[in-house]
Amino acid sequence: MSTDIIEYRIEHLRDRLAREELAELGVRVELHGSRAVLRGCVGDEERRAAVLRIAGEELAGVDWYADVSLSRSCPPDHAEELS
């Protein structure tokens, strides 16, 4: 598959991530050689699963890798020490 086709599909994936009900802008999608790479942080496991599902749909037949982690919005477990 040519890099032009992969770049087109990556751009389509970016559009879907930004506009669908997910509206996930915390994930970057880049081309590294002939592999699409997704990196970023999402708010919960449900959003992560949705990002991976959409990526699988848009990048079917393309070599791709995802490094999408969960951001934890929990209060700190201890007070910050000031010097």
PyMOL Python script that loads the backbone (N, CA, C, O; Angstrom):
from pymol import cmd

cmd.read_pdbstr("""\
ATOM      1  N   MET A   1       0.864  -1.175   0.000  1.00  0.00           N
ATOM      2  CA  MET A   1       0.000   0.000   0.000  1.00  0.00           C
ATOM      3  C   MET A   1       0.909   1.236   0.000  1.00  0.00           C
ATOM      4  O   MET A   1       1.877   1.299   0.757  1.00  0.00           O
ATOM      5  N   SER A   2       0.595   2.200  -0.840  1.00  0.00           N
ATOM      6  CA  SER A   2       1.436   3.394  -0.946  1.00  0.00           C
ATOM      7  C   SER A   2       1.245   4.311   0.263  1.00  0.00           C
ATOM      8  O   SER A   2       0.202   4.294   0.917  1.00  0.00           O
ATOM      9  N   THR A   3       2.274   5.107   0.543  1.00  0.00           N
ATOM     10  CA  THR A   3       2.176   6.032   1.677  1.00  0.00           C
ATOM     11  C   THR A   3       1.109   7.089   1.434  1.00  0.00           C
ATOM     12  O   THR A   3       0.521   7.593   2.391  1.00  0.00           O
ATOM     13  N   ASP A   4       0.843   7.439   0.178  1.00  0.00           N
ATOM     14  CA  ASP A   4      -0.228   8.407  -0.115  1.00  0.00           C
ATOM     15  C   ASP A   4      -1.589   7.864   0.326  1.00  0.00           C
ATOM     16  O   ASP A   4      -2.401   8.598   0.890  1.00  0.00           O
ATOM     17  N   ILE A   5      -1.832   6.590   0.068  1.00  0.00           N
ATOM     18  CA  ILE A   5      -3.105   5.979   0.470  1.00  0.00           C
ATOM     19  C   ILE A   5      -3.187   5.898   1.991  1.00  0.00           C
ATOM     20  O   ILE A   5      -4.234   6.171   2.578  1.00  0.00           O
ATOM     21  N   ILE A   6      -2.075   5.521   2.628  1.00  0.00           N
ATOM     22  CA  ILE A   6      -2.061   5.432   4.089  1.00  0.00           C
ATOM     23  C   ILE A   6      -2.286   6.811   4.702  1.00  0.00           C
ATOM     24  O   ILE A   6      -3.044   6.939   5.663  1.00  0.00           O
ATOM     25  N   GLU A   7      -1.642   7.839   4.165  1.00  0.00           N
ATOM     26  CA  GLU A   7      -1.838   9.204   4.672  1.00  0.00           C
ATOM     27  C   GLU A   7      -3.289   9.651   4.509  1.00  0.00           C
ATOM     28  O   GLU A   7      -3.841  10.313   5.388  1.00  0.00           O
ATOM     29  N   TYR A   8      -3.900   9.290   3.387  1.00  0.00           N
ATOM     30  CA  TYR A   8      -5.314   9.620   3.169  1.00  0.00           C
ATOM     31  C   TYR A   8      -6.180   8.957   4.240  1.00  0.00           C
ATOM     32  O   TYR A   8      -7.071   9.593   4.804  1.00  0.00           O
ATOM     33  N   ARG A   9      -5.922   7.697   4.513  1.00  0.00           N
ATOM     34  CA  ARG A   9      -6.715   6.966   5.513  1.00  0.00           C
ATOM     35  C   ARG A   9      -6.456   7.504   6.917  1.00  0.00           C
ATOM     36  O   ARG A   9      -7.372   7.550   7.739  1.00  0.00           O
ATOM     37  N   ILE A  10      -5.223   7.908   7.201  1.00  0.00           N
ATOM     38  CA  ILE A  10      -4.911   8.528   8.493  1.00  0.00           C
ATOM     39  C   ILE A  10      -5.697   9.822   8.650  1.00  0.00           C
ATOM     40  O   ILE A  10      -6.257  10.084   9.714  1.00  0.00           O
ATOM     41  N   GLU A  11      -5.742  10.623   7.611  1.00  0.00           N
ATOM     42  CA  GLU A  11      -6.484  11.887   7.676  1.00  0.00           C
ATOM     43  C   GLU A  11      -7.974  11.629   7.897  1.00  0.00           C
ATOM     44  O   GLU A  11      -8.628  12.353   8.648  1.00  0.00           O
ATOM     45  N   HIS A  12      -8.500  10.614   7.254  1.00  0.00           N
ATOM     46  CA  HIS A  12      -9.903  10.259   7.455  1.00  0.00           C
ATOM     47  C   HIS A  12     -10.131   9.822   8.902  1.00  0.00           C
ATOM     48  O   HIS A  12     -11.149  10.173   9.499  1.00  0.00           O
ATOM     49  N   LEU A  13      -9.201   9.066   9.466  1.00  0.00           N
ATOM     50  CA  LEU A  13      -9.291   8.654  10.870  1.00  0.00           C
ATOM     51  C   LEU A  13      -9.266   9.881  11.787  1.00  0.00           C
ATOM     52  O   LEU A  13     -10.065   9.973  12.719  1.00  0.00           O
ATOM     53  N   ARG A  14      -8.362  10.812  11.530  1.00  0.00           N
ATOM     54  CA  ARG A  14      -8.304  12.049  12.333  1.00  0.00           C
ATOM     55  C   ARG A  14      -9.641  12.779  12.309  1.00  0.00           C
ATOM     56  O   ARG A  14     -10.130  13.236  13.342  1.00  0.00           O
ATOM     57  N   ASP A  15     -10.224  12.882  11.125  1.00  0.00           N
ATOM     58  CA  ASP A  15     -11.522  13.555  10.993  1.00  0.00           C
ATOM     59  C   ASP A  15     -12.592  12.850  11.815  1.00  0.00           C
ATOM     60  O   ASP A  15     -13.359  13.501  12.525  1.00  0.00           O
ATOM     61  N   ARG A  16     -12.648  11.538  11.725  1.00  0.00           N
ATOM     62  CA  ARG A  16     -13.659  10.792  12.495  1.00  0.00           C
ATOM     63  C   ARG A  16     -13.463  10.964  13.992  1.00  0.00           C
ATOM     64  O   ARG A  16     -14.434  11.154  14.725  1.00  0.00           O
ATOM     65  N   LEU A  17     -12.220  10.900  14.455  1.00  0.00           N
ATOM     66  CA  LEU A  17     -11.957  11.056  15.886  1.00  0.00           C
ATOM     67  C   LEU A  17     -12.381  12.440  16.374  1.00  0.00           C
ATOM     68  O   LEU A  17     -12.837  12.587  17.508  1.00  0.00           O
ATOM     69  N   ALA A  18     -12.233  13.446  15.525  1.00  0.00           N
ATOM     70  CA  ALA A  18     -12.558  14.816  15.918  1.00  0.00           C
ATOM     71  C   ALA A  18     -14.052  15.122  15.834  1.00  0.00           C
ATOM     72  O   ALA A  18     -14.560  15.899  16.643  1.00  0.00           O
ATOM     73  N   ARG A  19     -14.764  14.535  14.884  1.00  0.00           N
ATOM     74  CA  ARG A  19     -16.143  14.971  14.654  1.00  0.00           C
ATOM     75  C   ARG A  19     -17.222  14.060  15.203  1.00  0.00           C
ATOM     76  O   ARG A  19     -18.321  14.536  15.489  1.00  0.00           O
ATOM     77  N   GLU A  20     -16.964  12.795  15.360  1.00  0.00           N
ATOM     78  CA  GLU A  20     -18.013  11.902  15.837  1.00  0.00           C
ATOM     79  C   GLU A  20     -18.306  12.163  17.305  1.00  0.00           C
ATOM     80  O   GLU A  20     -17.661  12.995  17.942  1.00  0.00           O
ATOM     81  N   GLU A  21     -19.289  11.439  17.835  1.00  0.00           N
ATOM     82  CA  GLU A  21     -19.691  11.632  19.228  1.00  0.00           C
ATOM     83  C   GLU A  21     -18.512  11.517  20.190  1.00  0.00           C
ATOM     84  O   GLU A  21     -18.571  12.024  21.311  1.00  0.00           O
ATOM     85  N   LEU A  22     -17.470  10.872  19.768  1.00  0.00           N
ATOM     86  CA  LEU A  22     -16.274  10.717  20.592  1.00  0.00           C
ATOM     87  C   LEU A  22     -15.557  12.048  20.773  1.00  0.00           C
ATOM     88  O   LEU A  22     -15.111  12.367  21.875  1.00  0.00           O
ATOM     89  N   ALA A  23     -15.444  12.824  19.706  1.00  0.00           N
ATOM     90  CA  ALA A  23     -14.757  14.123  19.711  1.00  0.00           C
ATOM     91  C   ALA A  23     -13.445  14.043  20.478  1.00  0.00           C
ATOM     92  O   ALA A  23     -13.174  14.866  21.352  1.00  0.00           O
ATOM     93  N   GLU A  24     -12.644  13.058  20.146  1.00  0.00           N
ATOM     94  CA  GLU A  24     -11.389  12.823  20.860  1.00  0.00           C
ATOM     95  C   GLU A  24     -10.243  13.541  20.152  1.00  0.00           C
ATOM     96  O   GLU A  24      -9.828  13.143  19.064  1.00  0.00           O
ATOM     97  N   LEU A  25      -9.740  14.594  20.775  1.00  0.00           N
ATOM     98  CA  LEU A  25      -8.646  15.371  20.197  1.00  0.00           C
ATOM     99  C   LEU A  25      -7.317  15.096  20.891  1.00  0.00           C
ATOM    100  O   LEU A  25      -6.294  15.665  20.510  1.00  0.00           O
ATOM    101  N   GLY A  26      -7.318  14.235  21.902  1.00  0.00           N
ATOM    102  CA  GLY A  26      -6.103  13.949  22.653  1.00  0.00           C
ATOM    103  C   GLY A  26      -5.266  12.833  22.061  1.00  0.00           C
ATOM    104  O   GLY A  26      -4.303  12.386  22.684  1.00  0.00           O
ATOM    105  N   VAL A  27      -5.617  12.372  20.859  1.00  0.00           N
ATOM    106  CA  VAL A  27      -4.890  11.284  20.216  1.00  0.00           C
ATOM    107  C   VAL A  27      -4.292  11.795  18.910  1.00  0.00           C
ATOM    108  O   VAL A  27      -4.998  12.321  18.050  1.00  0.00           O
ATOM    109  N   ARG A  28      -2.985  11.629  18.781  1.00  0.00           N
ATOM    110  CA  ARG A  28      -2.294  11.989  17.535  1.00  0.00           C
ATOM    111  C   ARG A  28      -2.177  10.746  16.662  1.00  0.00           C
ATOM    112  O   ARG A  28      -1.955   9.644  17.162  1.00  0.00           O
ATOM    113  N   VAL A  29      -2.324  10.930  15.373  1.00  0.00           N
ATOM    114  CA  VAL A  29      -2.159   9.837  14.419  1.00  0.00           C
ATOM    115  C   VAL A  29      -1.099  10.288  13.427  1.00  0.00           C
ATOM    116  O   VAL A  29      -1.252  11.307  12.753  1.00  0.00           O
ATOM    117  N   GLU A  30      -0.021   9.514  13.348  1.00  0.00           N
ATOM    118  CA  GLU A  30       1.106   9.881  12.490  1.00  0.00           C
ATOM    119  C   GLU A  30       1.549   8.686  11.665  1.00  0.00           C
ATOM    120  O   GLU A  30       1.242   7.539  11.990  1.00  0.00           O
ATOM    121  N   LEU A  31       2.263   8.966  10.612  1.00  0.00           N
ATOM    122  CA  LEU A  31       2.830   7.931   9.760  1.00  0.00           C
ATOM    123  C   LEU A  31       4.313   7.816  10.063  1.00  0.00           C
ATOM    124  O   LEU A  31       5.044   8.803   9.981  1.00  0.00           O
ATOM    125  N   HIS A  32       4.760   6.623  10.412  1.00  0.00           N
ATOM    126  CA  HIS A  32       6.177   6.335  10.653  1.00  0.00           C
ATOM    127  C   HIS A  32       6.577   5.236   9.682  1.00  0.00           C
ATOM    128  O   HIS A  32       6.252   4.066   9.882  1.00  0.00           O
ATOM    129  N   GLY A  33       7.287   5.625   8.629  1.00  0.00           N
ATOM    130  CA  GLY A  33       7.595   4.669   7.571  1.00  0.00           C
ATOM    131  C   GLY A  33       6.312   4.295   6.865  1.00  0.00           C
ATOM    132  O   GLY A  33       5.656   5.147   6.266  1.00  0.00           O
ATOM    133  N   SER A  34       5.950   3.022   6.932  1.00  0.00           N
ATOM    134  CA  SER A  34       4.689   2.584   6.325  1.00  0.00           C
ATOM    135  C   SER A  34       3.694   2.151   7.409  1.00  0.00           C
ATOM    136  O   SER A  34       2.723   1.453   7.118  1.00  0.00           O
ATOM    137  N   ARG A  35       3.935   2.563   8.648  1.00  0.00           N
ATOM    138  CA  ARG A  35       3.071   2.190   9.776  1.00  0.00           C
ATOM    139  C   ARG A  35       2.374   3.423  10.333  1.00  0.00           C
ATOM    140  O   ARG A  35       3.000   4.461  10.548  1.00  0.00           O
ATOM    141  N   ALA A  36       1.065   3.296  10.563  1.00  0.00           N
ATOM    142  CA  ALA A  36       0.302   4.353  11.225  1.00  0.00           C
ATOM    143  C   ALA A  36       0.452   4.152  12.732  1.00  0.00           C
ATOM    144  O   ALA A  36       0.339   3.032  13.231  1.00  0.00           O
ATOM    145  N   VAL A  37       0.705   5.242  13.448  1.00  0.00           N
ATOM    146  CA  VAL A  37       0.906   5.173  14.893  1.00  0.00           C
ATOM    147  C   VAL A  37      -0.063   6.131  15.578  1.00  0.00           C
ATOM    148  O   VAL A  37      -0.118   7.316  15.250  1.00  0.00           O
ATOM    149  N   LEU A  38      -0.829   5.599  16.537  1.00  0.00           N
ATOM    150  CA  LEU A  38      -1.740   6.408  17.355  1.00  0.00           C
ATOM    151  C   LEU A  38      -1.105   6.560  18.720  1.00  0.00           C
ATOM    152  O   LEU A  38      -0.701   5.572  19.335  1.00  0.00           O
ATOM    153  N   ARG A  39      -1.011   7.807  19.206  1.00  0.00           N
ATOM    154  CA  ARG A  39      -0.460   8.073  20.529  1.00  0.00           C
ATOM    155  C   ARG A  39      -1.313   9.118  21.219  1.00  0.00           C
ATOM    156  O   ARG A  39      -1.829  10.041  20.588  1.00  0.00           O
ATOM    157  N   GLY A  40      -1.452   8.958  22.524  1.00  0.00           N
ATOM    158  CA  GLY A  40      -2.154   9.982  23.271  1.00  0.00           C
ATOM    159  C   GLY A  40      -2.812   9.439  24.510  1.00  0.00           C
ATOM    160  O   GLY A  40      -2.564   8.312  24.939  1.00  0.00           O
ATOM    161  N   CYS A  41      -3.661  10.278  25.074  1.00  0.00           N
ATOM    162  CA  CYS A  41      -4.358   9.990  26.327  1.00  0.00           C
ATOM    163  C   CYS A  41      -5.850  10.213  26.138  1.00  0.00           C
ATOM    164  O   CYS A  41      -6.273  11.155  25.467  1.00  0.00           O
ATOM    165  N   VAL A  42      -6.635   9.337  26.737  1.00  0.00           N
ATOM    166  CA  VAL A  42      -8.088   9.496  26.738  1.00  0.00           C
ATOM    167  C   VAL A  42      -8.583   9.405  28.176  1.00  0.00           C
ATOM    168  O   VAL A  42      -7.851   8.975  29.067  1.00  0.00           O
ATOM    169  N   GLY A  43      -9.812   9.808  28.392  1.00  0.00           N
ATOM    170  CA  GLY A  43     -10.346   9.920  29.740  1.00  0.00           C
ATOM    171  C   GLY A  43     -10.741   8.629  30.416  1.00  0.00           C
ATOM    172  O   GLY A  43     -10.692   8.540  31.643  1.00  0.00           O
ATOM    173  N   ASP A  44     -11.138   7.608  29.640  1.00  0.00           N
ATOM    174  CA  ASP A  44     -11.563   6.362  30.280  1.00  0.00           C
ATOM    175  C   ASP A  44     -11.434   5.199  29.302  1.00  0.00           C
ATOM    176  O   ASP A  44     -11.154   5.387  28.118  1.00  0.00           O
ATOM    177  N   GLU A  45     -11.644   4.011  29.820  1.00  0.00           N
ATOM    178  CA  GLU A  45     -11.476   2.795  29.019  1.00  0.00           C
ATOM    179  C   GLU A  45     -12.480   2.730  27.866  1.00  0.00           C
ATOM    180  O   GLU A  45     -12.159   2.217  26.794  1.00  0.00           O
ATOM    181  N   GLU A  46     -13.679   3.242  28.079  1.00  0.00           N
ATOM    182  CA  GLU A  46     -14.696   3.245  27.019  1.00  0.00           C
ATOM    183  C   GLU A  46     -14.234   4.080  25.825  1.00  0.00           C
ATOM    184  O   GLU A  46     -14.402   3.669  24.677  1.00  0.00           O
ATOM    185  N   ARG A  47     -13.656   5.241  26.090  1.00  0.00           N
ATOM    186  CA  ARG A  47     -13.159   6.100  25.004  1.00  0.00           C
ATOM    187  C   ARG A  47     -11.969   5.445  24.302  1.00  0.00           C
ATOM    188  O   ARG A  47     -11.837   5.522  23.080  1.00  0.00           O
ATOM    189  N   ARG A  48     -11.111   4.805  25.084  1.00  0.00           N
ATOM    190  CA  ARG A  48      -9.957   4.110  24.503  1.00  0.00           C
ATOM    191  C   ARG A  48     -10.447   3.011  23.564  1.00  0.00           C
ATOM    192  O   ARG A  48      -9.938   2.874  22.451  1.00  0.00           O
ATOM    193  N   ALA A  49     -11.427   2.233  24.003  1.00  0.00           N
ATOM    194  CA  ALA A  49     -11.979   1.167  23.167  1.00  0.00           C
ATOM    195  C   ALA A  49     -12.594   1.733  21.893  1.00  0.00           C
ATOM    196  O   ALA A  49     -12.455   1.141  20.823  1.00  0.00           O
ATOM    197  N   ALA A  50     -13.272   2.875  21.998  1.00  0.00           N
ATOM    198  CA  ALA A  50     -13.880   3.500  20.818  1.00  0.00           C
ATOM    199  C   ALA A  50     -12.809   3.979  19.841  1.00  0.00           C
ATOM    200  O   ALA A  50     -12.956   3.810  18.630  1.00  0.00           O
ATOM    201  N   VAL A  51     -11.734   4.576  20.354  1.00  0.00           N
ATOM    202  CA  VAL A  51     -10.629   5.024  19.493  1.00  0.00           C
ATOM    203  C   VAL A  51     -10.041   3.830  18.753  1.00  0.00           C
ATOM    204  O   VAL A  51      -9.820   3.897  17.544  1.00  0.00           O
ATOM    205  N   LEU A  52      -9.786   2.743  19.468  1.00  0.00           N
ATOM    206  CA  LEU A  52      -9.193   1.558  18.837  1.00  0.00           C
ATOM    207  C   LEU A  52     -10.148   0.924  17.832  1.00  0.00           C
ATOM    208  O   LEU A  52      -9.709   0.437  16.790  1.00  0.00           O
ATOM    209  N   ARG A  53     -11.443   0.922  18.128  1.00  0.00           N
ATOM    210  CA  ARG A  53     -12.430   0.372  17.187  1.00  0.00           C
ATOM    211  C   ARG A  53     -12.461   1.182  15.899  1.00  0.00           C
ATOM    212  O   ARG A  53     -12.436   0.622  14.803  1.00  0.00           O
ATOM    213  N   ILE A  54     -12.517   2.509  16.039  1.00  0.00           N
ATOM    214  CA  ILE A  54     -12.553   3.384  14.859  1.00  0.00           C
ATOM    215  C   ILE A  54     -11.258   3.260  14.059  1.00  0.00           C
ATOM    216  O   ILE A  54     -11.285   3.230  12.829  1.00  0.00           O
ATOM    217  N   ALA A  55     -10.124   3.190  14.759  1.00  0.00           N
ATOM    218  CA  ALA A  55      -8.841   3.014  14.068  1.00  0.00           C
ATOM    219  C   ALA A  55      -8.841   1.710  13.282  1.00  0.00           C
ATOM    220  O   ALA A  55      -8.368   1.669  12.146  1.00  0.00           O
ATOM    221  N   GLY A  56      -9.365   0.653  13.878  1.00  0.00           N
ATOM    222  CA  GLY A  56      -9.433  -0.629  13.177  1.00  0.00           C
ATOM    223  C   GLY A  56     -10.287  -0.564  11.926  1.00  0.00           C
ATOM    224  O   GLY A  56      -9.972  -1.190  10.914  1.00  0.00           O
ATOM    225  N   GLU A  57     -11.371   0.197  11.999  1.00  0.00           N
ATOM    226  CA  GLU A  57     -12.246   0.365  10.834  1.00  0.00           C
ATOM    227  C   GLU A  57     -11.556   1.161   9.734  1.00  0.00           C
ATOM    228  O   GLU A  57     -11.569   0.765   8.569  1.00  0.00           O
ATOM    229  N   GLU A  58     -10.956   2.286  10.111  1.00  0.00           N
ATOM    230  CA  GLU A  58     -10.356   3.187   9.121  1.00  0.00           C
ATOM    231  C   GLU A  58      -9.024   2.686   8.575  1.00  0.00           C
ATOM    232  O   GLU A  58      -8.661   3.000   7.441  1.00  0.00           O
ATOM    233  N   LEU A  59      -8.295   1.911   9.373  1.00  0.00           N
ATOM    234  CA  LEU A  59      -6.955   1.471   8.974  1.00  0.00           C
ATOM    235  C   LEU A  59      -6.916  -0.015   8.630  1.00  0.00           C
ATOM    236  O   LEU A  59      -5.853  -0.634   8.664  1.00  0.00           O
ATOM    237  N   ALA A  60      -8.070  -0.585   8.299  1.00  0.00           N
ATOM    238  CA  ALA A  60      -8.114  -2.002   7.922  1.00  0.00           C
ATOM    239  C   ALA A  60      -7.141  -2.253   6.766  1.00  0.00           C
ATOM    240  O   ALA A  60      -7.170  -1.552   5.754  1.00  0.00           O
ATOM    241  N   GLY A  61      -6.290  -3.250   6.929  1.00  0.00           N
ATOM    242  CA  GLY A  61      -5.311  -3.580   5.892  1.00  0.00           C
ATOM    243  C   GLY A  61      -4.019  -2.797   5.988  1.00  0.00           C
ATOM    244  O   GLY A  61      -3.086  -3.042   5.224  1.00  0.00           O
ATOM    245  N   VAL A  62      -3.954  -1.845   6.929  1.00  0.00           N
ATOM    246  CA  VAL A  62      -2.761  -1.021   7.134  1.00  0.00           C
ATOM    247  C   VAL A  62      -2.067  -1.505   8.401  1.00  0.00           C
ATOM    248  O   VAL A  62      -2.728  -1.853   9.380  1.00  0.00           O
ATOM    249  N   ASP A  63      -0.735  -1.526   8.386  1.00  0.00           N
ATOM    250  CA  ASP A  63       0.023  -1.838   9.592  1.00  0.00           C
ATOM    251  C   ASP A  63      -0.092  -0.638  10.527  1.00  0.00           C
ATOM    252  O   ASP A  63       0.296   0.472  10.163  1.00  0.00           O
ATOM    253  N   TRP A  64      -0.629  -0.859  11.745  1.00  0.00           N
ATOM    254  CA  TRP A  64      -0.771   0.249  12.681  1.00  0.00           C
ATOM    255  C   TRP A  64      -0.503  -0.214  14.099  1.00  0.00           C
ATOM    256  O   TRP A  64      -0.601  -1.396  14.425  1.00  0.00           O
ATOM    257  N   TYR A  65      -0.160   0.768  14.935  1.00  0.00           N
ATOM    258  CA  TYR A  65       0.196   0.524  16.326  1.00  0.00           C
ATOM    259  C   TYR A  65      -0.449   1.609  17.172  1.00  0.00           C
ATOM    260  O   TYR A  65      -0.485   2.773  16.773  1.00  0.00           O
ATOM    261  N   ALA A  66      -0.959   1.229  18.340  1.00  0.00           N
ATOM    262  CA  ALA A  66      -1.593   2.209  19.225  1.00  0.00           C
ATOM    263  C   ALA A  66      -0.911   2.229  20.581  1.00  0.00           C
ATOM    264  O   ALA A  66      -0.682   1.188  21.197  1.00  0.00           O
ATOM    265  N   ASP A  67      -0.593   3.431  21.032  1.00  0.00           N
ATOM    266  CA  ASP A  67      -0.075   3.667  22.381  1.00  0.00           C
ATOM    267  C   ASP A  67      -0.997   4.711  23.001  1.00  0.00           C
ATOM    268  O   ASP A  67      -0.633   5.879  23.140  1.00  0.00           O
ATOM    269  N   VAL A  68      -2.198   4.270  23.369  1.00  0.00           N
ATOM    270  CA  VAL A  68      -3.225   5.166  23.892  1.00  0.00           C
ATOM    271  C   VAL A  68      -3.446   4.812  25.359  1.00  0.00           C
ATOM    272  O   VAL A  68      -3.916   3.721  25.682  1.00  0.00           O
ATOM    273  N   SER A  69      -3.106   5.736  26.229  1.00  0.00           N
ATOM    274  CA  SER A  69      -3.221   5.480  27.659  1.00  0.00           C
ATOM    275  C   SER A  69      -4.414   6.223  28.252  1.00  0.00           C
ATOM    276  O   SER A  69      -5.028   7.073  27.607  1.00  0.00           O
ATOM    277  N   LEU A  70      -4.722   5.879  29.492  1.00  0.00           N
ATOM    278  CA  LEU A  70      -5.823   6.516  30.206  1.00  0.00           C
ATOM    279  C   LEU A  70      -5.283   7.624  31.085  1.00  0.00           C
ATOM    280  O   LEU A  70      -4.282   7.447  31.780  1.00  0.00           O
ATOM    281  N   SER A  71      -5.946   8.766  31.052  1.00  0.00           N
ATOM    282  CA  SER A  71      -5.570   9.841  31.965  1.00  0.00           C
ATOM    283  C   SER A  71      -6.396   9.673  33.226  1.00  0.00           C
ATOM    284  O   SER A  71      -7.607   9.460  33.163  1.00  0.00           O
ATOM    285  N   ARG A  72      -5.762   9.765  34.327  1.00  0.00           N
ATOM    286  CA  ARG A  72      -6.452   9.607  35.617  1.00  0.00           C
ATOM    287  C   ARG A  72      -6.741  10.983  36.177  1.00  0.00           C
ATOM    288  O   ARG A  72      -5.828  11.778  36.405  1.00  0.00           O
ATOM    289  N   SER A  73      -8.000  11.257  36.395  1.00  0.00           N
ATOM    290  CA  SER A  73      -8.383  12.559  36.939  1.00  0.00           C
ATOM    291  C   SER A  73      -8.770  12.408  38.406  1.00  0.00           C
ATOM    292  O   SER A  73      -9.844  12.839  38.826  1.00  0.00           O
ATOM    293  N   CYS A  74      -7.893  11.800  39.164  1.00  0.00           N
ATOM    294  CA  CYS A  74      -8.118  11.592  40.592  1.00  0.00           C
ATOM    295  C   CYS A  74      -7.376  12.675  41.367  1.00  0.00           C
ATOM    296  O   CYS A  74      -6.363  13.198  40.901  1.00  0.00           O
ATOM    297  N   PRO A  75      -7.879  13.006  42.540  1.00  0.00           N
ATOM    298  CA  PRO A  75      -7.158  13.968  43.372  1.00  0.00           C
ATOM    299  C   PRO A  75      -5.846  13.348  43.832  1.00  0.00           C
ATOM    300  O   PRO A  75      -5.745  12.125  43.930  1.00  0.00           O
ATOM    301  N   PRO A  76      -4.839  14.172  44.116  1.00  0.00           N
ATOM    302  CA  PRO A  76      -3.566  13.630  44.567  1.00  0.00           C
ATOM    303  C   PRO A  76      -3.743  12.873  45.878  1.00  0.00           C
ATOM    304  O   PRO A  76      -4.626  13.192  46.674  1.00  0.00           O
ATOM    305  N   ASP A  77      -2.900  11.871  46.095  1.00  0.00           N
ATOM    306  CA  ASP A  77      -3.017  11.076  47.301  1.00  0.00           C
ATOM    307  C   ASP A  77      -2.224  11.646  48.476  1.00  0.00           C
ATOM    308  O   ASP A  77      -2.261  11.102  49.579  1.00  0.00           O
ATOM    309  N   HIS A  78      -1.496  12.760  48.229  1.00  0.00           N
ATOM    310  CA  HIS A  78      -0.751  13.410  49.305  1.00  0.00           C
ATOM    311  C   HIS A  78      -0.564  14.883  48.982  1.00  0.00           C
ATOM    312  O   HIS A  78      -0.664  15.294  47.826  1.00  0.00           O
ATOM    313  N   ALA A  79      -0.297  15.660  49.998  1.00  0.00           N
ATOM    314  CA  ALA A  79      -0.107  17.107  49.810  1.00  0.00           C
ATOM    315  C   ALA A  79       1.249  17.374  49.176  1.00  0.00           C
ATOM    316  O   ALA A  79       2.219  16.657  49.419  1.00  0.00           O
ATOM    317  N   GLU A  80       1.295  18.404  48.372  1.00  0.00           N
ATOM    318  CA  GLU A  80       2.547  18.795  47.754  1.00  0.00           C
ATOM    319  C   GLU A  80       3.409  19.524  48.784  1.00  0.00           C
ATOM    320  O   GLU A  80       2.929  20.398  49.504  1.00  0.00           O
ATOM    321  N   GLU A  81       4.676  19.156  48.841  1.00  0.00           N
ATOM    322  CA  GLU A  81       5.585  19.794  49.805  1.00  0.00           C
ATOM    323  C   GLU A  81       6.230  21.004  49.134  1.00  0.00           C
ATOM    324  O   GLU A  81       6.746  20.897  48.022  1.00  0.00           O
ATOM    325  N   LEU A  82       6.202  22.133  49.794  1.00  0.00           N
ATOM    326  CA  LEU A  82       6.822  23.344  49.293  1.00  0.00           C
ATOM    327  C   LEU A  82       8.154  23.554  49.977  1.00  0.00           C
ATOM    328  O   LEU A  82       8.260  23.373  51.190  1.00  0.00           O
ATOM    329  N   SER A  83       9.158  23.927  49.234  1.00  0.00           N
ATOM    330  CA  SER A  83      10.483  24.150  49.820  1.00  0.00           C
ATOM    331  C   SER A  83      10.663  25.571  50.273  1.00  0.00           C
ATOM    332  O   SER A  83      11.723  25.925  50.789  1.00  0.00           O
TER     333      SER A  83
END
""", "prot")
cmd.dss("prot")
cmd.show_as("cartoon", "prot")
cmd.util.cbc("prot")
cmd.orient("prot")
